[in-house]
Amino acid sequence: MFEPLPALIAAALSTLALSGAALAVGSSASGVPDELIAAQRAKLAEETKGAGFGPQSPRDIGAAAGRNPRLFSTAPDYRQMNLCNIHFHESAEHRGGEFTRYAGNGDGNGYGTGYVYDGELSTAELAPLAQPIGSNAHGGLEPGDTIELHYVHTTAQAQPGPTLGACLSDAVKNPQLRVEAQVFVLVNDENALDFNYLTELGMRGGLHQALHIPEDSGTPVVYAGSTTGPSYNEAGSPFEVTWSVRPKVARVNIHSVGKWLESNIFDEDHAHGVRNLVLNPALLSDITR
């Protein structure tokens, strides 16, 4: 969820000595060596130790245990909040449900890593494109890729717009934040879900809303966490976020994703990278089922 706003997190980005026990995950078979990811985890542990950071994200939604002592109130139902931002990450940032297969360590900066759809796709669904969707310096999206979409909500009086800044206001600097997360697999199929329909905006009950957030993707796992994104691989996120992560994966037409990236009010033109999965129990909340 977002790259950080420099003015808001400058204090969290001070350089710290690399130490602490490394928490290994995944394999170096795809991407940078395991030792680099372990070093990032060690630095995160050292940087946050005793600093008072709240529980972090992303996490394995199938593992409920955590021992971060900081508590904050669960945000209201998203229907009682303003939708302030929509964006997505390449591969799922969270692990669980139908997205438990590790993509590999990637480039060490959030691309080529994360978790992907566990299921099978047909040859037709995987038919290649003439060129990738949303290409940037890190590549583009192809049929078969997994994305995690974040519908970000705020209790502030706000309008939908780019970045986390759209979720804050001069009147309320510490609004409650909530993210409704849905994982999709991209398919070359015009009969699959339309991304523009999924992100259609409107007013409901006097509040800005995404009108078609999926409601058939299983019971969401709700937990206390933070903002995400690879800029937090070695630094704690200072934001408190209520997460609602759906466990089932839905198919979405990759061409409709391309059309959305060409024009949307959030200034999104590519998929964001993912933060390393947070494994340190001291940085995780305890999920009450």
C-alpha positions as CSV (number, residue, x, y, z in Angstrom):
1,M,0.0,0.0,0.0
2,F,1.8,3.0,-1.4
3,E,5.3,4.2,-1.7
4,P,5.9,6.4,1.4
5,L,5.5,10.2,1.5
6,P,9.0,11.5,2.1
7,A,7.9,14.4,4.4
8,L,5.9,12.0,6.6
9,I,8.4,9.2,7.1
10,A,11.8,11.0,6.9
11,A,12.4,10.2,10.6
12,A,11.8,6.5,9.9
13,L,14.5,6.3,7.3
14,S,17.6,7.0,9.3
15,T,20.5,4.7,8.6
16,L,21.0,2.0,11.2
17,A,23.7,-0.6,11.7
18,L,22.9,-4.0,10.2
19,S,22.4,-6.6,13.0
20,G,20.0,-9.0,14.6
21,A,19.0,-12.5,13.7
22,A,18.1,-13.0,10.0
23,L,14.7,-14.6,9.2
24,A,15.1,-16.6,6.0
25,V,12.3,-17.1,3.5
26,G,12.0,-18.4,0.0
27,S,14.8,-19.3,-2.3
28,S,17.6,-17.6,-4.3
29,A,16.6,-19.7,-7.3
30,S,14.6,-16.8,-8.6
31,G,16.3,-13.4,-7.9
32,V,18.8,-12.1,-5.4
33,P,20.4,-14.4,-2.9
34,D,18.5,-15.4,0.3
35,E,21.3,-13.6,2.3
36,L,20.2,-10.2,0.9
37,I,16.6,-10.7,1.9
38,A,17.7,-12.0,5.4
39,A,19.9,-8.8,5.7
40,Q,16.9,-6.7,4.9
41,R,14.9,-8.5,7.6
42,A,17.7,-8.1,10.1
43,K,17.9,-4.4,9.5
44,L,14.1,-4.0,9.8
45,A,14.2,-5.8,13.2
46,E,17.0,-3.6,14.4
47,E,15.5,-0.4,13.2
48,T,12.1,-1.1,14.8
49,K,13.4,-2.7,18.1
50,G,12.1,-0.6,21.0
51,A,11.1,2.3,18.7
52,G,7.4,1.9,19.4
53,F,6.2,1.0,15.9
54,G,2.8,-0.6,15.6
55,P,2.1,-3.9,13.8
56,Q,3.3,-4.1,10.3
57,S,2.0,-5.4,6.9
58,P,2.0,-7.5,4.8
59,R,1.7,-10.8,6.5
60,D,0.6,-14.4,6.1
61,I,-3.2,-14.2,6.7
62,G,-3.3,-17.8,7.7
63,A,-1.0,-17.3,10.7
64,A,-2.9,-15.5,13.4
65,A,-0.1,-15.2,16.1
66,G,1.7,-11.9,16.8
67,R,3.0,-10.1,19.8
68,N,3.2,-6.5,18.9
69,P,1.8,-4.7,22.0
70,R,0.6,-1.5,20.3
71,L,-3.1,-1.3,20.0
72,F,-5.4,1.0,17.9
73,S,-9.1,0.9,17.2
74,T,-10.4,-1.1,14.3
75,A,-11.5,1.3,11.5
76,P,-15.2,1.4,10.7
77,D,-16.7,-0.7,7.9
78,Y,-15.5,0.7,4.6
79,R,-19.0,1.7,3.7
80,Q,-18.8,4.3,6.5
81,M,-15.6,5.8,5.2
82,N,-14.4,7.7,2.1
83,L,-12.6,5.8,-0.6
84,C,-9.5,7.9,-1.1
85,N,-7.1,5.8,-3.3
86,I,-6.9,2.7,-5.5
87,H,-3.7,1.1,-6.6
88,F,-2.2,-2.4,-7.1
89,H,1.0,-4.3,-6.6
90,E,2.6,-6.9,-8.9
91,S,2.1,-10.2,-7.2
92,A,0.3,-10.5,-3.9
93,E,1.9,-8.7,-0.9
94,H,0.1,-10.9,1.5
95,R,0.3,-14.7,1.6
96,G,-2.6,-17.1,2.2
97,G,-5.8,-18.3,0.8
98,E,-5.3,-19.1,-2.9
99,F,-2.0,-17.2,-3.2
100,T,0.6,-19.1,-1.2
101,R,3.2,-19.8,-4.0
102,Y,6.3,-17.7,-3.6
103,A,7.4,-15.9,-6.7
104,G,11.1,-15.8,-5.6
105,N,13.3,-13.2,-4.1
106,G,13.1,-10.9,-7.1
107,D,15.4,-7.9,-7.5
108,G,15.6,-7.1,-3.8
109,N,13.6,-3.9,-4.4
110,G,10.1,-5.3,-4.5
111,Y,9.8,-6.6,-8.1
112,G,9.8,-10.2,-9.1
113,T,8.8,-11.3,-5.6
114,G,5.6,-11.7,-3.6
115,Y,3.0,-14.5,-3.8
116,V,1.1,-15.7,-6.8
117,Y,-2.1,-17.6,-7.6
118,D,-1.9,-21.3,-6.7
119,G,-4.5,-22.5,-9.3
120,E,-4.4,-23.5,-12.9
121,L,-5.1,-21.4,-16.0
122,S,-6.1,-22.5,-19.5
123,T,-3.9,-22.1,-22.6
124,A,-6.4,-19.6,-23.9
125,E,-6.3,-17.5,-20.7
126,L,-2.5,-17.5,-20.9
127,A,-2.4,-16.4,-24.6
128,P,0.5,-14.0,-24.9
129,L,0.0,-10.3,-25.7
130,A,1.7,-8.3,-28.5
131,Q,3.3,-6.3,-25.7
132,P,3.2,-6.2,-21.9
133,I,0.7,-4.1,-20.0
134,G,1.9,-1.1,-17.8
135,S,5.5,-1.5,-18.8
136,N,8.1,0.5,-16.8
137,A,11.7,0.1,-15.8
138,H,10.8,-3.1,-13.9
139,G,9.0,-4.7,-16.8
140,G,5.2,-5.1,-17.5
141,L,2.3,-7.4,-16.8
142,E,1.5,-10.5,-18.8
143,P,-1.4,-13.1,-18.7
144,G,-1.0,-15.3,-15.7
145,D,0.5,-12.6,-13.5
146,T,-1.0,-12.0,-10.0
147,I,-1.8,-8.6,-8.6
148,E,-3.1,-7.4,-5.3
149,L,-5.5,-4.5,-5.5
150,H,-5.9,-2.0,-2.6
151,Y,-9.0,0.0,-2.1
152,V,-7.9,2.5,0.5
153,H,-10.4,4.3,2.8
154,T,-10.2,7.1,5.3
155,T,-12.3,8.7,8.0
156,A,-11.1,12.1,6.8
157,Q,-13.3,14.3,4.7
158,A,-11.4,13.5,1.5
159,Q,-11.8,12.9,-2.2
160,P,-10.3,10.1,-4.3
161,G,-6.9,11.0,-5.6
162,P,-3.2,10.0,-6.0
163,T,-1.1,8.5,-3.1
164,L,-1.6,8.4,0.6
165,G,-1.9,12.2,0.6
166,A,-5.4,11.9,-0.8
167,C,-6.4,10.1,2.5
168,L,-5.3,12.9,4.8
169,S,-6.5,16.4,5.2
170,D,-5.5,19.7,6.8
171,A,-8.4,19.2,9.2
172,V,-7.5,15.6,10.2
173,K,-3.9,14.6,10.2
174,N,-4.5,11.2,11.9
175,P,-7.6,9.7,10.3
176,Q,-8.4,6.0,10.6
177,L,-7.3,4.1,7.5
178,R,-8.7,0.9,6.1
179,V,-7.7,-1.2,3.1
180,E,-10.0,-3.6,1.4
181,A,-7.6,-6.0,-0.5
182,Q,-8.4,-8.3,-3.3
183,V,-6.0,-10.5,-5.2
184,F,-6.6,-11.1,-9.0
185,V,-4.9,-13.2,-11.6
186,L,-4.7,-11.6,-15.0
187,V,-6.1,-13.5,-18.0
188,N,-6.4,-13.0,-21.7
189,D,-10.2,-13.4,-21.6
190,E,-12.8,-10.8,-22.5
191,N,-15.4,-12.6,-20.4
192,A,-13.3,-12.3,-17.2
193,L,-14.0,-9.4,-14.8
194,D,-13.6,-5.8,-16.1
195,F,-11.1,-3.9,-14.0
196,N,-12.8,-0.6,-14.9
197,Y,-16.1,-1.9,-13.4
198,L,-14.2,-3.1,-10.3
199,T,-12.8,0.4,-9.8
200,E,-15.9,2.4,-10.7
201,L,-16.4,5.3,-8.3
202,G,-19.6,7.0,-7.0
203,M,-21.3,8.5,-4.0
204,R,-23.2,6.4,-1.6
205,G,-24.7,7.8,1.6
206,G,-22.8,11.0,1.1
207,L,-19.4,9.2,1.0
208,H,-17.0,8.5,-1.9
209,Q,-17.1,4.8,-2.6
210,A,-15.8,2.1,-5.0
211,L,-19.1,0.7,-6.1
212,H,-18.1,-2.8,-7.0
213,I,-15.7,-4.1,-4.4
214,P,-15.9,-8.0,-4.6
215,E,-18.1,-9.6,-2.0
216,D,-17.7,-13.2,-3.2
217,S,-14.0,-13.9,-2.5
218,G,-14.4,-15.6,0.9
219,T,-14.6,-14.2,4.4
220,P,-11.9,-11.4,4.6
221,V,-9.2,-11.7,7.2
222,V,-9.2,-8.5,9.3
223,Y,-6.1,-7.4,11.2
224,A,-4.2,-4.4,12.5
225,G,-1.2,-3.5,10.3
226,S,0.5,-0.7,8.4
227,T,1.1,0.7,5.0
228,T,3.3,-1.5,2.7
229,G,5.6,-1.2,-0.3
230,P,9.3,-2.1,-0.7
231,S,10.5,1.2,0.7
232,Y,9.6,-0.3,4.1
233,N,11.8,-3.5,3.7
234,E,14.3,-2.0,6.1
235,A,12.2,0.6,7.9
236,G,9.0,0.5,10.0
237,S,5.9,2.1,8.6
238,P,4.5,4.7,11.0
239,F,0.9,4.5,9.7
240,E,-1.9,2.5,11.5
241,V,-4.1,0.6,9.0
242,T,-7.0,-1.8,9.4
243,W,-6.6,-4.5,6.7
244,S,-9.4,-6.6,5.3
245,V,-7.8,-9.3,3.0
246,R,-10.0,-11.6,0.9
247,P,-8.6,-15.1,0.6
248,K,-9.9,-16.1,-2.8
249,V,-8.4,-15.0,-6.2
250,A,-10.6,-13.7,-9.0
251,R,-9.9,-13.6,-12.7
252,V,-9.7,-10.2,-14.4
253,N,-9.3,-9.3,-18.0
254,I,-5.8,-8.0,-18.5
255,H,-6.8,-5.7,-21.4
256,S,-9.2,-3.9,-19.0
257,V,-6.3,-3.4,-16.6
258,G,-4.3,-1.8,-19.4
259,K,-7.2,0.6,-20.2
260,W,-7.4,1.6,-16.6
261,L,-3.7,2.3,-16.4
262,E,-4.0,4.6,-19.5
263,S,-6.4,6.9,-17.7
264,N,-7.5,7.0,-14.0
265,I,-7.8,9.8,-11.4
266,F,-5.1,8.1,-9.2
267,D,-2.3,8.7,-11.7
268,E,-1.5,5.0,-11.7
269,D,0.3,3.8,-14.8
270,H,2.1,0.6,-13.5
271,A,2.0,-2.0,-10.8
272,H,3.8,-1.2,-7.5
273,G,6.4,-3.4,-6.0
274,V,5.8,-5.5,-2.8
275,R,7.2,-5.3,0.6
276,N,8.9,-8.4,2.0
277,L,6.4,-10.5,4.0
278,V,6.7,-9.5,7.7
279,L,7.6,-12.6,9.8
280,N,8.9,-11.1,13.0
281,P,6.3,-11.8,15.7
282,A,7.3,-8.5,17.4
283,L,6.0,-6.7,14.4
284,L,2.7,-8.5,13.9
285,S,-0.6,-8.1,15.6
286,D,-2.5,-11.0,17.1
287,I,-5.4,-11.8,14.8
288,T,-8.6,-12.7,16.7
289,R,-10.6,-15.0,14.6
